Amino acid sequence: MTSTPPPEGSARFPRTLTTPKIVFIIIAAAAPLAAMVFTVPLAFAIGTGPGVPAMFLFAGLTLLCFSAGYAAIARRISHMGGFYTHIAHGLGRRTAAGSGLLAVLAYNAATVGVLGAFAYFTQNVAAAHGLDLPWQLWAGLGLLLVGMLGYREADLSARLLSLCMVCEIAILIALDIAILVRHGGAALPAASFTPHEMLAPGLGVAVMFGFASFLGFESAALYGEEAKAPHRSVPRATVVAVLTVASFYALTSWAAVGALGTERVRAQAESHLGDLFFLLSDDYLGHPATVTMQILLCTSLFAAWLALHNAANRYMYALSRDGLLPHALHATHAGHGCVHRASVVQSVLSAAVVTLFAVAGLDPYVNMSTSMLGLGTLGIILLQAVASVAVIGYFRHQREGRWKTVVAPALGALGLISAAVLVLSNFDVLTGTDEPLVTALPWLLLLVAGLGFALASWLRSARPGRYARLGGASTPASPPPPAPAPAVPAGDSSGSLSRAAP
């Protein structure tokens, strides 16, 4: 096996992350409790109703296909660049540069979106219990804490995220068990998996929400330079995270269908939406558990915010290291061994967006959170699709298992492209508005990707040395050391990376 270490002279990060810690980080980014409380009722109401659990399984199977190829390439390449690096090795430097800048935009947008949701719902929960403070204050306190944690090594964030994730999953498992105890086998109605319900009107919206609920699971590769054994822990963590999240989402939404009744689930969801799971908790667990769930909702959103913040600043660091972003971001803290400058810049960007929305008098959830999360979700799904194609490109001249390197990535890419089309065609549903300014946001993704491609094209002719380093191309492989990779021929039009022999 070979890997792609950081360029010569770059910082060496403390390798403190184990497989369980990476699993906690990436599941926390998906915010399981927040997904259940907000996404599932919407999918019930305007999606396929009782057929929603099947959509989570479909999304999970698609992402497992993606993960098979993702794991195969992650065993060869461990680099903080994540998708950017994988795409560079599979589809060429210019495509990678466009994808890298797209990743920076998508993860920063998703971070701001979760920030808005955290501020909004923390304000509501606190006000309901006698602490009525403006959402701007909650956003500021959250920014301060996220900034402090982002300024430290990833291991500290992993410990906090593991605690948050365990608590939020525990409360939902308790609800699942209570529903099963009361209703027995009827709590899991077979109707949810019949063709009539699975293919009901609203299928596209249900699939869209299904994929949106997995946001952030793919970030394992960003911690390749901080993992103890990246060739094992990164692929294992990705697969474990997909299996865990898909099973958990499917089971919890299925139990909710059983509790509400297949004939009434759509109407109940339309009536209660964000309060639906709180009402179920009141009925099956009691009001103290509901209060706990409300508090855990806030910690779930905070955990997702922190995980996405860490993903965004690692992309910013990796791209600055390769000269696609200002070189000042390519710095690590001498004491903590963290990407502190990129973390600070990400926090400042988030604070600037919050300030703009606050000054404009806009709502942190209806205006800021939904639009930014919609933009981030679409961008990340597109990145996953391109990364799947990159796996096929990377292994096209190597003898590997065809399932992991061709068939599964192709199936994953097909499913992800379909999901991206559904998100794009239902962008107004995902964001909750048909305002032209919001519905035009997806064009930003195309613009940024095009700028990255153009920048790499310019570097290829004007700065060939910098161009050769994009995506970790010019770095030596880890032991056993292979022969140095050949230089890129001057006439190379594809920009594909030369690979070390496996």
C-alpha positions in Angstrom: 0.0 0.0 0.0 1.1 3.5 -0.7 0.1 6.9 0.8 0.4 10.5 0.0 2.1 12.3 2.9 2.2 16.1 3.3 4.7 18.0 1.2 8.2 18.3 2.5 8.5 21.0 5.1 4.9 20.8 6.1 3.8 20.4 9.7 3.5 16.9 11.2 0.3 16.5 13.1 0.0 14.5 16.3 -1.5 11.2 15.3 -4.0 10.8 18.2 -7.2 9.8 16.3 -8.4 6.2 16.5 -11.2 4.6 14.4 -13.8 5.1 17.2 -12.9 8.8 17.5 -13.1 9.4 13.8 -16.5 7.6 13.8 -17.7 10.0 16.5 -16.5 13.0 14.6 -18.2 12.1 11.3 -21.5 10.8 12.9 -21.7 14.0 14.9 -21.5 16.0 11.7 -24.7 14.2 10.5 -26.4 15.4 13.7 -28.7 12.3 14.1 -31.1 13.9 16.6 -31.5 17.1 14.5 -32.0 15.0 11.4 -34.8 13.1 13.1 -36.5 16.1 14.6 -36.5 18.3 11.5 -35.9 16.2 8.4 -38.1 13.2 9.1 -41.3 15.1 9.7 -40.8 17.1 6.5 -40.2 13.8 4.6 -43.3 12.4 6.1 -45.4 15.4 5.2 -44.3 16.2 1.7 -42.4 13.0 0.8 -43.6 9.4 0.7 -45.1 9.4 4.2 -44.9 5.9 5.6 -42.3 5.0 2.9 -39.7 7.3 4.3 -37.8 4.5 6.2 -37.1 2.8 2.9 -35.6 6.0 1.5 -33.1 6.0 4.3 -32.1 2.5 3.5 -31.8 3.4 -0.2 -29.6 6.4 0.6 -27.5 4.2 3.0 -27.0 1.5 0.3 -26.0 4.1 -2.2 -23.5 5.7 0.2 -22.2 2.2 1.1 -21.4 1.8 -2.6 -19.6 5.1 -2.5 -17.8 4.1 0.7 -16.5 0.9 -0.9 -14.5 2.9 -3.5 -13.8 5.6 -0.9 -12.3 3.0 1.4 -10.2 1.5 -1.4 -8.6 4.8 -2.3 -8.2 5.9 1.3 -6.1 2.8 1.9 -3.6 4.2 -0.7 -3.8 7.9 0.1 -3.8 9.5 3.5 -3.9 13.3 3.2 -5.7 16.2 4.8 -7.1 17.2 1.4 -9.9 14.6 1.5 -11.9 14.7 -1.7 -9.5 17.2 -3.2 -6.6 14.8 -3.0 -8.6 11.8 -4.2 -10.0 13.6 -7.2 -6.5 14.9 -8.0 -5.1 11.3 -8.2 -8.1 10.0 -10.1 -9.3 12.8 -12.4 -6.4 15.3 -12.6 -5.2 18.4 -10.9 -7.4 20.9 -12.7 -10.6 19.0 -11.8 -9.2 18.7 -8.3 -8.6 22.4 -8.0 -12.2 23.1 -9.0 -13.5 20.5 -6.6 -11.3 21.8 -3.8 -12.6 25.3 -4.0 -16.1 23.9 -4.3 -15.5 21.9 -1.1 -14.3 25.1 0.7 -17.5 26.8 -0.3 -19.8 23.9 0.5 -18.4 23.1 4.0 -18.3 26.8 5.0 -21.9 27.2 3.9 -23.0 24.1 5.8 -21.1 25.4 8.9 -23.0 28.7 8.7 -26.3 26.9 8.1 -25.9 24.7 11.2 -24.7 27.8 13.2 -28.1 29.5 12.3 -30.1 26.5 13.3 -28.1 26.2 16.6 -28.7 29.9 17.5 -32.4 29.7 16.6 -33.3 26.5 18.4 -31.1 27.3 21.4 -32.9 30.6 21.8 -36.3 28.9 21.6 -35.4 26.1 24.1 -33.9 28.5 26.5 -36.8 30.9 26.3 -39.2 28.1 27.0 -37.4 27.5 30.2 -37.2 31.1 31.4 -33.9 32.2 29.8 -35.0 34.6 27.0 -31.9 35.9 25.2 -31.5 37.1 21.6 -30.3 34.6 19.0 -27.3 36.8 18.2 -26.0 36.2 21.7 -26.3 32.4 21.4 -24.6 32.6 18.0 -21.8 34.6 19.6 -21.3 32.2 22.5 -21.3 29.3 20.1 -18.8 30.9 17.8 -16.5 31.6 20.8 -16.7 27.9 21.9 -16.3 26.5 18.5 -13.4 28.8 17.8 -11.7 27.7 21.0 -12.1 24.0 20.3 -11.1 24.5 16.6 -7.9 26.1 17.9 -6.9 22.9 19.7 -6.0 19.5 18.4 -8.6 17.3 16.8 -8.5 14.8 19.7 -10.2 17.3 22.1 -13.0 17.9 19.6 -13.4 14.1 19.2 -13.9 13.6 22.9 -16.6 16.2 23.1 -18.3 15.1 20.0 -18.4 11.5 21.2 -20.2 12.6 24.4 -22.7 14.6 22.4 -23.3 11.8 19.9 -23.8 9.1 22.5 -26.4 11.2 24.4 -28.4 12.2 21.4 -28.5 8.6 20.0 -29.4 7.2 23.5 -32.5 9.4 23.8 -33.8 8.3 20.4 -33.0 4.6 21.1 -35.0 5.0 24.3 -37.9 6.3 22.3 -37.6 3.4 19.8 -37.6 0.9 22.6 -40.7 2.5 24.3 -42.6 2.4 21.0 -41.7 -1.3 20.5 -42.7 -2.2 24.1 -46.1 -0.6 23.7 -46.9 -1.8 20.2 -44.9 -4.9 19.7 -44.5 -6.0 16.1 -47.0 -3.4 15.0 -44.4 -0.7 15.8 -42.6 -1.7 12.6 -45.3 -1.9 9.9 -44.4 -3.9 6.8 -46.3 -1.3 4.7 -43.3 1.0 4.9 -41.4 -1.3 2.5 -44.1 -2.1 0.0 -43.8 -0.7 -3.5 -47.1 1.2 -3.0 -45.6 3.3 -0.2 -42.0 3.4 -1.3 -42.9 4.8 -4.8 -45.7 7.1 -3.6 -46.0 10.7 -4.7 -43.2 12.8 -3.2 -40.5 10.1 -3.9 -38.0 12.7 -5.2 -38.4 14.9 -2.1 -38.1 11.9 0.3 -34.9 10.7 -1.5 -33.5 14.3 -1.3 -34.1 14.5 2.5 -32.7 11.0 2.9 -29.3 12.0 1.4 -29.3 15.4 3.1 -29.5 13.6 6.5 -26.1 12.0 5.9 -24.4 15.4 5.5 -20.8 15.2 6.8 -20.3 11.4 7.0 -17.7 11.5 4.2 -15.2 13.7 6.2 -13.1 10.8 7.6 -10.4 11.3 5.0 -9.8 14.9 6.2 -8.2 13.4 9.3 -5.8 11.1 7.5 -2.8 13.0 8.8 -4.1 13.0 12.3 -5.1 9.3 12.5 -2.9 6.7 14.2 -3.3 4.2 11.4 -5.0 6.1 8.5 -4.9 3.2 6.0 -7.1 1.2 8.4 -9.0 3.8 10.5 -10.2 6.1 7.7 -11.9 3.4 5.6 -13.2 1.5 8.6 -14.6 4.7 10.2 -16.4 5.6 6.9 -18.1 2.3 6.5 -19.0 2.1 10.2 -20.5 5.6 10.1 -22.7 4.8 7.0 -23.9 1.5 8.5 -24.7 3.1 11.9 -26.4 6.2 10.6 -28.4 4.4 7.9 -29.6 1.7 10.3 -30.4 4.3 13.0 -32.3 6.6 10.7 -34.3 3.8 9.1 -35.2 2.2 12.5 -36.2 5.4 14.2 -38.3 6.7 11.3 -39.9 3.2 11.0 -40.8 3.2 14.7 -42.3 6.7 14.3 -44.5 5.4 11.5 -45.7 2.6 13.8 -46.4 5.0 16.6 -48.4 7.4 14.4 -50.0 4.8 12.2 -49.4 4.4 8.5 -52.7 6.0 7.6 -52.2 9.0 9.9 -48.4 9.7 9.7 -48.6 12.2 6.8 -51.4 14.2 8.5 -49.7 14.1 11.9 -46.4 15.3 10.4 -48.1 18.2 8.5 -49.8 19.3 11.7 -46.8 19.2 14.0 -43.6 19.2 11.9 -40.7 20.2 14.2 -42.7 19.3 17.3 -43.6 15.8 16.1 -40.8 13.9 17.9 -41.3 16.0 21.0 -44.9 14.9 21.1 -43.9 11.3 20.7 -41.4 11.7 23.5 -44.1 13.2 25.8 -46.4 10.3 25.0 -43.9 7.4 25.2 -41.2 8.7 27.6 -42.7 11.5 29.6 -42.2 15.2 29.8 -38.8 15.1 31.6 -37.4 13.1 28.7 -38.8 15.6 26.2 -37.0 18.4 28.0 -33.8 16.4 27.8 -34.4 15.8 24.1 -34.8 19.5 23.6 -31.5 20.3 25.3 -29.8 17.5 23.4 -31.2 18.9 20.2 -29.1 22.0 20.9 -26.0 20.0 21.7 -26.6 17.9 18.6 -26.6 21.0 16.4 -23.5 22.3 18.3 -21.7 19.0 17.6 -22.6 19.1 13.9 -21.4 22.7 13.8 -18.0 21.8 15.4 -17.5 18.8 13.1 -18.3 20.8 10.0 -16.1 23.7 11.2 -13.2 21.2 11.5 -13.9 19.8 8.1 -14.0 23.3 6.5 -10.7 24.5 8.1 -8.9 21.3 7.0 -9.9 21.9 3.4 -8.8 25.5 3.7 -5.4 24.4 5.1 -4.9 21.7 2.5 -5.6 24.1 -0.4 -3.5 26.9 1.0 -0.6 24.3 1.4 -0.9 23.8 -2.4 -1.2 27.5 -3.3 -4.9 27.5 -4.2 -5.7 29.7 -1.2 -3.6 32.4 0.6 -0.4 30.8 2.0 -1.0 32.4 5.4 -3.6 29.7 6.1 -0.9 27.0 5.8 0.2 27.2 9.4 -0.1 25.0 12.5 0.0 25.9 16.1 3.4 25.1 17.7 1.9 23.8 20.9 -1.4 22.2 19.9 -0.4 20.9 16.4 -3.7 22.2 14.9 -4.6 24.2 11.8 -5.3 27.3 14.0 -5.1 30.0 11.3 -7.6 28.2 9.1 -9.8 27.7 12.1 -9.7 31.4 13.0 -10.5 32.4 9.4 -13.4 30.1 9.3 -14.8 31.5 12.6 -14.4 35.1 11.2 -16.2 34.2 8.0 -19.1 32.7 10.0 -19.2 35.8 12.3 -19.3 38.1 9.2 -22.2 36.2 7.7 -24.1 36.2 11.1 -23.5 39.9 11.4 -24.9 40.6 7.9 -28.0 38.6 8.6 -28.5 40.2 12.0 -28.0 43.8 10.6 -30.5 43.0 7.8 -33.0 41.8 10.4 -33.3 38.4 8.8 -34.3 35.2 10.6 -31.5 32.9 11.6 -33.4 29.8 10.6 -35.8 30.6 7.9 -33.4 32.9 6.0 -29.8 32.0 7.0 -29.9 28.3 8.0 -32.0 26.9 5.3 -30.3 28.7 2.4 -26.8 28.0 3.6 -27.6 24.3 4.4 -29.2 23.9 1.1 -26.1 25.3 -0.7 -23.7 23.1 1.4 -25.8 20.0 1.0 -25.9 20.3 -2.8 -22.1 21.0 -2.9 -21.2 18.1 -0.8 -23.3 15.6 -2.7 -21.7 16.8 -5.9 -18.3 16.3 -4.4 -19.2 12.8 -3.4 -20.3 12.0 -6.9 -17.1 13.4 -8.4 -15.0 11.5 -5.8 -16.8 8.2 -6.8 -15.8 8.8 -10.5 -12.3 9.6 -9.3 -12.0 6.2 -7.7 -12.6 4.5 -11.0 -10.1 6.8 -12.7 -7.4 6.1 -10.0 -7.7 2.3 -10.3 -8.2 2.1 -14.1 -4.7 0.9 -14.8 -4.3 -1.3 -11.7 -5.5 -4.8 -10.9 -7.8 -4.5 -7.9 -11.1 -6.0 -7.0 -13.5 -4.8 -9.6 -16.4 -4.5 -7.2 -14.6 -1.9 -5.0 -12.9 0.0 -7.7 -15.4 0.0 -10.6 -18.9 -1.4 -9.9 -19.5 0.0 -6.4 -18.1 3.5 -7.2 -20.2 3.6 -10.5 -23.4 2.6 -8.6 -22.5 5.2 -5.9 -21.9 7.9 -8.5 -25.2 7.1 -10.3 -27.1 7.4 -7.0 -25.3 10.5 -5.9 -25.8 12.2 -9.3 -29.5 11.4 -9.1 -29.6 12.8 -5.6 -27.9 16.0 -6.8 -30.5 16.4 -9.5 -33.3 15.9 -7.0 -31.8 18.5 -4.6 -31.3 21.0 -7.5 -34.9 20.5 -8.8 -36.3 20.7 -5.3 -34.0 23.4 -4.0 -36.9 25.7 -3.0 -38.3 22.8 -0.9 -35.0 22.1 0.8 -34.5 25.8 1.6 -38.1 26.6 2.3 -38.3 29.6 0.0 -38.7 30.4 -3.7 -36.9 33.8 -3.4 -34.8 34.3 -6.6 -31.7 35.2 -4.6 -31.8 31.9 -2.7 -32.8 29.7 -5.7 -29.8 31.1 -7.6 -27.3 30.0 -5.0 -26.4 26.8 -6.8 -24.8 28.9 -9.5 -22.1 29.8 -6.9 -21.0 26.2 -6.9 -20.4 26.2 -10.6 -18.7 29.6 -10.5 -16.3 28.6 -7.7 -15.5 25.2 -9.4 -14.8 27.0 -12.7 -12.5 29.5 -10.9 -10.5 26.6 -9.4 -10.2 24.9 -12.8 -9.1 28.1 -14.4 -6.6 28.8 -11.7 -5.0 25.4 -12.1 -4.9 25.8 -15.8 -3.0 29.1 -15.3 -0.6 27.4 -12.8 0.1 24.7 -15.3 1.6 27.1 -17.8 2.9 29.9 -15.5 3.9 28.0 -12.3 4.5 24.4 -13.3 6.3 23.7 -10.0 3.3 24.7 -8.0 1.0 22.9 -10.5 2.9 19.7 -10.0 2.3 19.8 -6.2 -1.5 20.1 -6.5 -3.2 17.2 -4.7 0.1 15.9 -3.2 1.5 14.8 -6.6 5.1 15.5 -6.0 5.4 13.9 -2.5 7.2 10.6 -2.0 5.2 7.6 -0.9 5.4 6.1 2.6 7.6 3.1 3.2 8.3 0.8 1.6 9.5 3.7 -0.6 8.7 3.3 -4.3 10.6 4.9 -7.1 9.9 8.7 -7.4 6.9 9.5 -9.5 7.8 10.7 -13.0 7.4 14.4 -13.7 4.3 15.5 -15.6 5.1 15.7 -19.4 4.9 19.2 -20.8 2.2 18.0 -23.3 0.0 16.4 -20.7 -3.4 17.7 -21.4 -5.3 15.8 -18.8 -3.4 16.9 -15.7 -3.7 13.5 -14.2 -1.4 12.6 -11.4 1.4 10.0 -11.8 0.9 7.2 -9.3 3.4 5.3 -7.3 3.3 1.6 -7.9 1.2 -0.3 -5.4 
